[in-house]
Amino acid sequence: MKSQVKPISYLKSHAAEIVKEISESREPMLITQNGEAKLVIMDVRSYEDYEQTLALLKILALGNREIEQGHFRSACEVFSDLDKEDDR
């Protein structure tokens, strides 16, 4: 995904156009102030997708940390316990 880069003055004078463009293209826009990156503007669907991806990455990172700390059970143990539950 390639971001467009625009100065803050463009944001001020073209807000409605920017909303339409970003909503249609789903491409983020980087806003600069004095030549320095200050904001990223994106449509709501892209933001929600980003949030879901971030949440999944956090879950994976937590899982990896648990494994590194030895807080896990082998698949054989889990399936054995499930078989015991089925036998009840």
Distance bins in CASP14 RR format, pairs under 12 A and 6 or more apart:
PFRMAT RR
TARGET T0000
AUTHOR 0000-0000-0000
RMODE 2
METHOD distances of the structure
MODEL  1
1 22 0 0 0 0 0 1 0 0 0 0 0
1 25 0 0 0 0 1 0 0 0 0 0 0
1 26 0 0 0 0 1 0 0 0 0 0 0
1 27 1 0 0 1 0 0 0 0 0 0 0
1 28 1 0 0 1 0 0 0 0 0 0 0
1 29 0 0 0 0 0 1 0 0 0 0 0
1 30 0 0 0 0 0 1 0 0 0 0 0
1 40 0 0 0 0 0 1 0 0 0 0 0
1 42 0 0 0 0 1 0 0 0 0 0 0
1 43 0 0 0 0 0 1 0 0 0 0 0
1 46 0 0 0 0 1 0 0 0 0 0 0
1 49 0 0 0 0 0 1 0 0 0 0 0
1 50 0 0 0 0 0 1 0 0 0 0 0
2 25 0 0 0 0 0 1 0 0 0 0 0
2 26 0 0 0 0 0 1 0 0 0 0 0
2 27 1 0 0 1 0 0 0 0 0 0 0
2 28 0 0 0 0 1 0 0 0 0 0 0
2 29 0 0 0 0 0 1 0 0 0 0 0
2 30 0 0 0 0 0 1 0 0 0 0 0
3 22 0 0 0 0 0 1 0 0 0 0 0
3 25 0 0 0 0 0 1 0 0 0 0 0
3 26 0 0 0 0 0 1 0 0 0 0 0
3 27 1 0 0 1 0 0 0 0 0 0 0
3 28 1 0 1 0 0 0 0 0 0 0 0
3 29 1 0 0 1 0 0 0 0 0 0 0
3 30 1 0 1 0 0 0 0 0 0 0 0
3 31 0 0 0 0 1 0 0 0 0 0 0
3 32 0 0 0 0 0 1 0 0 0 0 0
3 37 0 0 0 0 1 0 0 0 0 0 0
3 39 0 0 0 0 0 1 0 0 0 0 0
3 40 1 0 0 1 0 0 0 0 0 0 0
3 41 0 0 0 0 1 0 0 0 0 0 0
3 42 0 0 0 0 1 0 0 0 0 0 0
3 46 0 0 0 0 0 1 0 0 0 0 0
4 10 0 0 0 0 1 0 0 0 0 0 0
4 11 0 0 0 0 0 1 0 0 0 0 0
4 14 0 0 0 0 0 1 0 0 0 0 0
4 17 0 0 0 0 0 1 0 0 0 0 0
4 18 0 0 0 0 1 0 0 0 0 0 0
4 21 0 0 0 0 1 0 0 0 0 0 0
4 22 0 0 0 0 1 0 0 0 0 0 0
4 25 0 0 0 0 1 0 0 0 0 0 0
4 26 0 0 0 0 0 1 0 0 0 0 0
4 27 1 0 0 1 0 0 0 0 0 0 0
4 28 1 0 0 1 0 0 0 0 0 0 0
4 29 1 0 1 0 0 0 0 0 0 0 0
4 30 1 0 0 1 0 0 0 0 0 0 0
4 31 0 0 0 0 1 0 0 0 0 0 0
4 32 0 0 0 0 0 1 0 0 0 0 0
4 40 0 0 0 0 0 1 0 0 0 0 0
4 41 0 0 0 0 1 0 0 0 0 0 0
4 42 0 0 0 0 0 1 0 0 0 0 0
5 11 0 0 0 0 0 1 0 0 0 0 0
5 27 0 0 0 0 0 1 0 0 0 0 0
5 28 0 0 0 0 0 1 0 0 0 0 0
5 29 1 0 0 1 0 0 0 0 0 0 0
5 30 1 0 1 0 0 0 0 0 0 0 0
5 31 0 0 0 0 1 0 0 0 0 0 0
5 32 1 0 0 1 0 0 0 0 0 0 0
5 33 0 0 0 0 0 1 0 0 0 0 0
5 35 0 0 0 0 1 0 0 0 0 0 0
5 36 0 0 0 0 0 1 0 0 0 0 0
5 37 1 0 0 1 0 0 0 0 0 0 0
5 38 0 0 0 0 0 1 0 0 0 0 0
5 39 0 0 0 0 0 1 0 0 0 0 0
5 40 0 0 0 0 0 1 0 0 0 0 0
5 41 0 0 0 0 0 1 0 0 0 0 0
6 12 0 0 0 0 0 1 0 0 0 0 0
6 13 0 0 0 0 0 1 0 0 0 0 0
6 14 0 0 0 0 1 0 0 0 0 0 0
6 15 0 0 0 0 0 1 0 0 0 0 0
6 17 0 0 0 0 0 1 0 0 0 0 0
6 18 1 0 0 1 0 0 0 0 0 0 0
6 21 0 0 0 0 0 1 0 0 0 0 0
6 22 0 0 0 0 0 1 0 0 0 0 0
6 27 0 0 0 0 0 1 0 0 0 0 0
6 28 0 0 0 0 0 1 0 0 0 0 0
6 29 1 0 1 0 0 0 0 0 0 0 0
6 30 1 0 0 1 0 0 0 0 0 0 0
6 31 1 0 0 1 0 0 0 0 0 0 0
6 32 1 0 0 1 0 0 0 0 0 0 0
6 33 0 0 0 0 0 1 0 0 0 0 0
6 35 0 0 0 0 0 1 0 0 0 0 0
6 37 0 0 0 0 0 1 0 0 0 0 0
6 38 0 0 0 0 0 1 0 0 0 0 0
6 39 0 0 0 0 1 0 0 0 0 0 0
6 40 0 0 0 0 0 1 0 0 0 0 0
6 41 0 0 0 0 1 0 0 0 0 0 0
7 13 0 0 0 0 0 1 0 0 0 0 0
7 14 0 0 0 0 0 1 0 0 0 0 0
7 29 0 0 0 0 0 1 0 0 0 0 0
7 30 0 0 0 0 0 1 0 0 0 0 0
7 31 1 0 0 1 0 0 0 0 0 0 0
7 32 1 0 1 0 0 0 0 0 0 0 0
7 33 1 0 0 1 0 0 0 0 0 0 0
7 34 0 0 0 0 1 0 0 0 0 0 0
7 35 1 0 0 1 0 0 0 0 0 0 0
7 36 0 0 0 0 0 1 0 0 0 0 0
7 37 0 0 0 0 0 1 0 0 0 0 0
7 38 0 0 0 0 1 0 0 0 0 0 0
7 39 0 0 0 0 0 1 0 0 0 0 0
8 14 0 0 0 0 0 1 0 0 0 0 0
8 15 0 0 0 0 0 1 0 0 0 0 0
8 18 0 0 0 0 0 1 0 0 0 0 0
8 29 0 0 0 0 0 1 0 0 0 0 0
8 30 0 0 0 0 0 1 0 0 0 0 0
8 31 1 0 1 0 0 0 0 0 0 0 0
8 32 1 0 0 1 0 0 0 0 0 0 0
8 33 1 0 1 0 0 0 0 0 0 0 0
8 34 0 0 0 0 1 0 0 0 0 0 0
8 35 0 0 0 0 1 0 0 0 0 0 0
8 36 0 0 0 0 0 1 0 0 0 0 0
8 37 0 0 0 0 0 1 0 0 0 0 0
8 38 1 0 0 1 0 0 0 0 0 0 0
8 39 1 0 0 1 0 0 0 0 0 0 0
8 41 0 0 0 0 0 1 0 0 0 0 0
9 15 0 0 0 0 0 1 0 0 0 0 0
9 31 0 0 0 0 1 0 0 0 0 0 0
9 32 0 0 0 0 1 0 0 0 0 0 0
9 33 0 0 0 0 1 0 0 0 0 0 0
9 34 0 0 0 0 0 1 0 0 0 0 0
9 35 0 0 0 0 0 1 0 0 0 0 0
10 17 0 0 0 0 1 0 0 0 0 0 0
10 18 1 0 0 1 0 0 0 0 0 0 0
10 21 0 0 0 0 0 1 0 0 0 0 0
10 29 0 0 0 0 1 0 0 0 0 0 0
10 30 0 0 0 0 0 1 0 0 0 0 0
10 31 1 0 0 1 0 0 0 0 0 0 0
10 32 0 0 0 0 1 0 0 0 0 0 0
10 33 0 0 0 0 0 1 0 0 0 0 0
10 39 0 0 0 0 0 1 0 0 0 0 0
10 41 0 0 0 0 0 1 0 0 0 0 0
11 17 0 0 0 0 0 1 0 0 0 0 0
11 18 1 0 0 1 0 0 0 0 0 0 0
11 19 0 0 0 0 0 1 0 0 0 0 0
11 21 0 0 0 0 0 1 0 0 0 0 0
11 22 0 0 0 0 0 1 0 0 0 0 0
11 29 0 0 0 0 1 0 0 0 0 0 0
11 30 0 0 0 0 0 1 0 0 0 0 0
11 31 1 0 1 0 0 0 0 0 0 0 0
11 32 0 0 0 0 1 0 0 0 0 0 0
11 33 0 0 0 0 1 0 0 0 0 0 0
11 38 0 0 0 0 1 0 0 0 0 0 0
11 39 1 0 0 1 0 0 0 0 0 0 0
11 40 0 0 0 0 0 1 0 0 0 0 0
11 41 1 0 0 1 0 0 0 0 0 0 0
12 18 0 0 0 0 0 1 0 0 0 0 0
12 31 0 0 0 0 1 0 0 0 0 0 0
12 33 0 0 0 0 0 1 0 0 0 0 0
14 20 0 0 0 0 1 0 0 0 0 0 0
14 21 0 0 0 0 1 0 0 0 0 0 0
14 22 0 0 0 0 0 1 0 0 0 0 0
14 29 0 0 0 0 0 1 0 0 0 0 0
14 31 0 0 0 0 0 1 0 0 0 0 0
14 41 0 0 0 0 0 1 0 0 0 0 0
15 21 0 0 0 0 0 1 0 0 0 0 0
15 22 0 0 0 0 0 1 0 0 0 0 0
15 29 0 0 0 0 0 1 0 0 0 0 0
15 31 0 0 0 0 0 1 0 0 0 0 0
15 41 0 0 0 0 1 0 0 0 0 0 0
16 22 0 0 0 0 0 1 0 0 0 0 0
16 23 0 0 0 0 0 1 0 0 0 0 0
17 23 0 0 0 0 0 1 0 0 0 0 0
17 24 0 0 0 0 0 1 0 0 0 0 0
17 29 0 0 0 0 0 1 0 0 0 0 0
18 24 0 0 0 0 0 1 0 0 0 0 0
18 25 0 0 0 0 0 1 0 0 0 0 0
18 27 0 0 0 0 0 1 0 0 0 0 0
18 28 0 0 0 0 0 1 0 0 0 0 0
18 29 1 0 0 1 0 0 0 0 0 0 0
18 30 0 0 0 0 0 1 0 0 0 0 0
18 31 0 0 0 0 1 0 0 0 0 0 0
18 39 0 0 0 0 0 1 0 0 0 0 0
18 41 1 0 0 1 0 0 0 0 0 0 0
18 42 0 0 0 0 0 1 0 0 0 0 0
18 43 0 0 0 0 0 1 0 0 0 0 0
19 25 0 0 0 0 0 1 0 0 0 0 0
19 29 0 0 0 0 0 1 0 0 0 0 0
19 41 0 0 0 0 1 0 0 0 0 0 0
19 42 0 0 0 0 0 1 0 0 0 0 0
19 43 0 0 0 0 1 0 0 0 0 0 0
19 44 0 0 0 0 0 1 0 0 0 0 0
20 29 0 0 0 0 0 1 0 0 0 0 0
20 43 0 0 0 0 0 1 0 0 0 0 0
21 27 0 0 0 0 1 0 0 0 0 0 0
21 28 0 0 0 0 0 1 0 0 0 0 0
21 29 1 0 0 1 0 0 0 0 0 0 0
21 41 0 0 0 0 1 0 0 0 0 0 0
21 42 0 0 0 0 0 1 0 0 0 0 0
21 43 0 0 0 0 1 0 0 0 0 0 0
22 28 1 0 0 1 0 0 0 0 0 0 0
22 29 1 0 1 0 0 0 0 0 0 0 0
22 30 0 0 0 0 0 1 0 0 0 0 0
22 31 0 0 0 0 0 1 0 0 0 0 0
22 40 0 0 0 0 0 1 0 0 0 0 0
22 41 1 0 0 1 0 0 0 0 0 0 0
22 42 1 0 0 1 0 0 0 0 0 0 0
22 43 1 0 1 0 0 0 0 0 0 0 0
22 44 0 0 0 0 1 0 0 0 0 0 0
22 45 0 0 0 0 0 1 0 0 0 0 0
22 46 0 0 0 0 1 0 0 0 0 0 0
22 47 0 0 0 0 0 1 0 0 0 0 0
23 29 0 0 0 0 0 1 0 0 0 0 0
23 41 0 0 0 0 0 1 0 0 0 0 0
23 42 0 0 0 0 1 0 0 0 0 0 0
23 43 1 0 1 0 0 0 0 0 0 0 0
23 44 0 0 0 0 1 0 0 0 0 0 0
23 45 0 0 0 0 1 0 0 0 0 0 0
23 46 0 0 0 0 1 0 0 0 0 0 0
23 47 0 0 0 0 0 1 0 0 0 0 0
24 43 0 0 0 0 1 0 0 0 0 0 0
24 45 0 0 0 0 0 1 0 0 0 0 0
24 46 0 0 0 0 0 1 0 0 0 0 0
25 41 0 0 0 0 0 1 0 0 0 0 0
25 42 0 0 0 0 0 1 0 0 0 0 0
25 43 0 0 0 0 1 0 0 0 0 0 0
25 45 0 0 0 0 0 1 0 0 0 0 0
25 46 0 0 0 0 1 0 0 0 0 0 0
26 41 0 0 0 0 0 1 0 0 0 0 0
26 42 1 0 0 1 0 0 0 0 0 0 0
26 43 1 0 1 0 0 0 0 0 0 0 0
26 44 0 0 0 0 0 1 0 0 0 0 0
26 45 1 0 0 1 0 0 0 0 0 0 0
26 46 1 0 1 0 0 0 0 0 0 0 0
26 47 0 0 0 0 0 1 0 0 0 0 0
26 48 0 0 0 0 0 1 0 0 0 0 0
26 49 0 0 0 0 1 0 0 0 0 0 0
26 50 0 0 0 0 0 1 0 0 0 0 0
27 40 0 0 0 0 0 1 0 0 0 0 0
27 41 0 0 0 0 0 1 0 0 0 0 0
27 42 0 0 0 0 1 0 0 0 0 0 0
27 43 0 0 0 0 1 0 0 0 0 0 0
27 45 0 0 0 0 0 1 0 0 0 0 0
27 46 0 0 0 0 1 0 0 0 0 0 0
28 37 0 0 0 0 0 1 0 0 0 0 0
28 39 0 0 0 0 1 0 0 0 0 0 0
28 40 1 0 1 0 0 0 0 0 0 0 0
28 41 1 0 0 1 0 0 0 0 0 0 0
28 42 1 0 1 0 0 0 0 0 0 0 0
28 43 0 0 0 0 1 0 0 0 0 0 0
28 45 0 0 0 0 0 1 0 0 0 0 0
28 46 1 0 0 1 0 0 0 0 0 0 0
28 47 0 0 0 0 1 0 0 0 0 0 0
28 49 0 0 0 0 0 1 0 0 0 0 0
28 50 0 0 0 0 1 0 0 0 0 0 0
29 37 0 0 0 0 0 1 0 0 0 0 0
29 38 0 0 0 0 0 1 0 0 0 0 0
29 39 0 0 0 0 1 0 0 0 0 0 0
29 40 1 0 0 1 0 0 0 0 0 0 0
29 41 1 0 1 0 0 0 0 0 0 0 0
29 42 1 0 0 1 0 0 0 0 0 0 0
29 43 0 0 0 0 1 0 0 0 0 0 0
29 46 0 0 0 0 0 1 0 0 0 0 0
30 36 0 0 0 0 0 1 0 0 0 0 0
30 37 1 0 1 0 0 0 0 0 0 0 0
30 38 0 0 0 0 1 0 0 0 0 0 0
30 39 1 0 0 1 0 0 0 0 0 0 0
30 40 1 0 1 0 0 0 0 0 0 0 0
30 41 0 0 0 0 1 0 0 0 0 0 0
30 42 0 0 0 0 0 1 0 0 0 0 0
31 37 1 0 0 1 0 0 0 0 0 0 0
31 38 1 0 1 0 0 0 0 0 0 0 0
31 39 1 0 1 0 0 0 0 0 0 0 0
31 40 1 0 0 1 0 0 0 0 0 0 0
31 41 1 0 0 1 0 0 0 0 0 0 0
31 42 0 0 0 0 0 1 0 0 0 0 0
32 38 1 0 0 1 0 0 0 0 0 0 0
32 39 0 0 0 0 1 0 0 0 0 0 0
32 40 0 0 0 0 0 1 0 0 0 0 0
32 41 0 0 0 0 0 1 0 0 0 0 0
33 39 0 0 0 0 1 0 0 0 0 0 0
40 46 0 0 0 0 0 1 0 0 0 0 0
40 47 0 0 0 0 1 0 0 0 0 0 0
40 50 0 0 0 0 0 1 0 0 0 0 0
41 47 0 0 0 0 1 0 0 0 0 0 0
42 48 0 0 0 0 1 0 0 0 0 0 0
42 49 0 0 0 0 1 0 0 0 0 0 0
42 50 1 0 0 1 0 0 0 0 0 0 0
42 51 0 0 0 0 0 1 0 0 0 0 0
43 49 0 0 0 0 1 0 0 0 0 0 0
43 50 0 0 0 0 0 1 0 0 0 0 0
44 50 0 0 0 0 0 1 0 0 0 0 0
44 51 0 0 0 0 0 1 0 0 0 0 0
45 51 0 0 0 0 0 1 0 0 0 0 0
45 52 0 0 0 0 0 1 0 0 0 0 0
46 52 0 0 0 0 0 1 0 0 0 0 0
46 53 0 0 0 0 0 1 0 0 0 0 0
47 53 0 0 0 0 0 1 0 0 0 0 0
47 54 0 0 0 0 0 1 0 0 0 0 0
48 54 0 0 0 0 0 1 0 0 0 0 0
48 55 0 0 0 0 0 1 0 0 0 0 0
49 55 0 0 0 0 0 1 0 0 0 0 0
49 56 0 0 0 0 0 1 0 0 0 0 0
50 56 0 0 0 0 0 1 0 0 0 0 0
50 57 0 0 0 0 0 1 0 0 0 0 0
51 57 0 0 0 0 0 1 0 0 0 0 0
51 58 0 0 0 0 0 1 0 0 0 0 0
52 58 0 0 0 0 0 1 0 0 0 0 0
52 59 0 0 0 0 0 1 0 0 0 0 0
53 59 0 0 0 0 0 1 0 0 0 0 0
53 60 0 0 0 0 0 1 0 0 0 0 0
54 60 0 0 0 0 0 1 0 0 0 0 0
54 61 0 0 0 0 0 1 0 0 0 0 0
55 61 0 0 0 0 0 1 0 0 0 0 0
55 62 0 0 0 0 0 1 0 0 0 0 0
56 62 0 0 0 0 0 1 0 0 0 0 0
56 63 0 0 0 0 0 1 0 0 0 0 0
57 63 0 0 0 0 0 1 0 0 0 0 0
57 64 0 0 0 0 0 1 0 0 0 0 0
58 64 0 0 0 0 0 1 0 0 0 0 0
58 65 0 0 0 0 0 1 0 0 0 0 0
59 65 0 0 0 0 0 1 0 0 0 0 0
59 66 0 0 0 0 0 1 0 0 0 0 0
60 66 0 0 0 0 0 1 0 0 0 0 0
60 67 0 0 0 0 0 1 0 0 0 0 0
61 67 0 0 0 0 0 1 0 0 0 0 0
61 68 0 0 0 0 0 1 0 0 0 0 0
62 68 0 0 0 0 0 1 0 0 0 0 0
62 69 0 0 0 0 0 1 0 0 0 0 0
62 71 0 0 0 0 0 1 0 0 0 0 0
63 69 0 0 0 0 1 0 0 0 0 0 0
63 70 0 0 0 0 0 1 0 0 0 0 0
63 71 0 0 0 0 1 0 0 0 0 0 0
63 72 0 0 0 0 1 0 0 0 0 0 0
64 70 0 0 0 0 0 1 0 0 0 0 0
64 71 0 0 0 0 0 1 0 0 0 0 0
64 72 0 0 0 0 0 1 0 0 0 0 0
65 71 0 0 0 0 1 0 0 0 0 0 0
65 72 0 0 0 0 0 1 0 0 0 0 0
66 72 1 0 0 1 0 0 0 0 0 0 0
66 73 0 0 0 0 0 1 0 0 0 0 0
67 73 0 0 0 0 0 1 0 0 0 0 0
67 74 0 0 0 0 0 1 0 0 0 0 0
72 78 0 0 0 0 1 0 0 0 0 0 0
73 79 0 0 0 0 0 1 0 0 0 0 0
73 80 0 0 0 0 1 0 0 0 0 0 0
73 81 0 0 0 0 1 0 0 0 0 0 0
73 82 0 0 0 0 0 1 0 0 0 0 0
74 80 0 0 0 0 1 0 0 0 0 0 0
74 81 0 0 0 0 0 1 0 0 0 0 0
75 81 0 0 0 0 0 1 0 0 0 0 0
75 82 0 0 0 0 0 1 0 0 0 0 0
76 82 0 0 0 0 0 1 0 0 0 0 0
76 83 0 0 0 0 0 1 0 0 0 0 0
77 83 0 0 0 0 0 1 0 0 0 0 0
77 84 0 0 0 0 0 1 0 0 0 0 0
78 84 0 0 0 0 0 1 0 0 0 0 0
78 85 0 0 0 0 0 1 0 0 0 0 0
79 85 0 0 0 0 0 1 0 0 0 0 0
79 86 0 0 0 0 0 1 0 0 0 0 0
80 86 0 0 0 0 0 1 0 0 0 0 0
80 87 0 0 0 0 0 1 0 0 0 0 0
81 87 0 0 0 0 0 1 0 0 0 0 0
81 88 0 0 0 0 0 1 0 0 0 0 0
82 88 0 0 0 0 0 1 0 0 0 0 0
END
